[in-house]
Amino acid sequence: MLSKNFINERKEILEKKKLQLEEQLKSIVNKDRQSTEFDATFPDFGDKEDENAAEVAVYQGNLSLEEDLKFSLERIGIALRLIEKNVYGICDKCGGEINTERLEAFPQATTCMACKKKID
């Protein structure tokens, strides 16, 4: 059973990481003010062919980064909801406890290492 102190430390870490990821996401995307969706910005470096190629490359990189950031934010949100429901640290596959070492290394983990290895 995870201690209340350990869970509170993970919650603090997750909340800080969430804020960092949100700031990083804001730096590469525009947010539609009427929705919760983000949309990677397309840079404007100019009209020359090499400038257009650079725009496309940066945009593609931003799209990939945007997806990675959204996925990470989603995983953190899930972990924070599990904390609120008092079921944090329980594997969502087998129902066993996730060991503290895994949660220290990856606080948003929702599966134990045995189940994680089966998934990969």
Residue, then its C-alpha position, 0 to 999 in steps of 0.5 A: m500500500l502506498s503511503k499518503n506522503f508518497i502519493n502526495e509527492r507524486k501528485e505534486i510532481l505530476e501537477k508540475k509536469k502538467l504545467q510544464l507540458e502545457e507551457q511547452l504546448k502553448s509555445i508551438v500551437n495556437k489554441d482555438r479560444q472556443s474549444t479545448e483543441f490545439d492546432a500546430t502553427f504553420p510558420d511563415f519564413g518567406d516565399k522562397e523555395d528554401e524558406n517554404a521547405a523550412e516552413v514545412a519541416v518546422y510544421q511537421g516537427n511541431l505536429s509530432l511534438e504536439e501529439d507527443l505533448k497531448f499524449s503526455l498530458e492525457r497520461i498525467g490527467i489520468a494519473l491525477r484522476l486516479i489519485e483523486k479516486n484513491v486508486y493510484g498505484i493500482c495496475d489497470k490490467c491485473g489489479g495488482e500494485i505498481n511498485t514504488e520504483r516504477l512510480e518514482a521513475f514514471p509517476q503517470a504509470t497505470t500498469c505494473m511492469a509485468c503487464k507493461k512487458k506484455i503490452d510491448 
